[in-house]
Amino acid sequence: MRGLNLARALEARGAACAFVGPAAVAGLAATFASPELCAGTFADADLIAGAAALATHYDALVFDHYGLDANDHRAIADGRPTLVVDDLADRPLAADLLLDAGVMRRAADYDGLVPPRAQLLLGPNHAALSPAFAALRDETLARRATTSRVERVLVSLGLTDVGGITALSIRALLPVLGERRLDVVVGGQAPSLPDLRALAAADQRLTLHVDSRDMPRLTAQADLAVGAAGSSSWERCVLGLPTLSLVLADNQREAAHALSDLGAHRALASAEIDALGSAFAALVGDPDAWRAMSAAAATVCDGLGAQRTADRFLALVSPRLGNTRATLA
């Protein structure tokens, strides 16, 4: 999704974009954009060779893949300008421009991992989000400042629903939900989907949203969220949404704890699912706490990161192309 947001920002500035990756790329493009946006898909073993063959048709490349390192970037890009999106700082990267939206990320974290000439875009204000979040920011923050109680809760733990975490979370929340409403977002292939459909049919407090294209509105309408501690954390921060955040992958842990330290959300490990109900009950029962969390979250980022990154990358690319239009993959 961050790739799609960045592609749309680049397209708005005159670039033509296409995606290459594993098979899941085609499905995501068909669901959230258009099938034509996918230039090709490959098995992992064939990805580097396949991407290198297709890259000859493009002028610059964006890499967002934790399994690729500097050698792979060079093999695919073959001297073309590169933007690398990362949040691990754990391997060499062949980046002309590096984007890492981590809340505590510092330039020194990439010492020796990127070329000396690489430009760095660091911090949540460079996160590639849909511009629809920033468009709702002022109105939503004004409403939150006058909200007196939690009435609507957003549960969004990732379209892939790792380990059926969404249904597990809903079952932990229902006993302490009271009369509040739940908006539950999952992907069409989520393991939890059959269980969630049954729960929604039996409980009118629960509304199910499958492959939703309306996350900005759902985030703005919610008073509290239960969310994954990934890149969607920045979306919730833009709109000042207090959150109980579940750490579902190792690469989420550092940012999740940093946001907790800032007071922007409360992080829980996925193994703490039994504690989710009590954490939820404590937070909704303390208006001062969730108002403070909302205010802290709103200071983290403004939602304009995709536009900033697109401007910086095209400024880097255009001189190499003689100021002609950049085409990116």
Helices and strands as residue ranges (DSSP letters): H 2-11, E 16-17, E 19-21, H 23-32, G 35-37, E 38-41, G 44-46, H 47-55, E 61-63, H 70-77, E 82-85, E 97-100, G 107-110, E 119-122, G 124-126, H 131-146, E 152-156, G 162-164, H 165-173, G 174-176, E 181-186, H 193-202, E 206-210, H 215-221, E 224-228, H 232-238, E 243-247, G 250-252, H 253-261, E 266-269, G 270-272, H 273-284, H 287-298, H 305-317, G 318-321, E 327-328
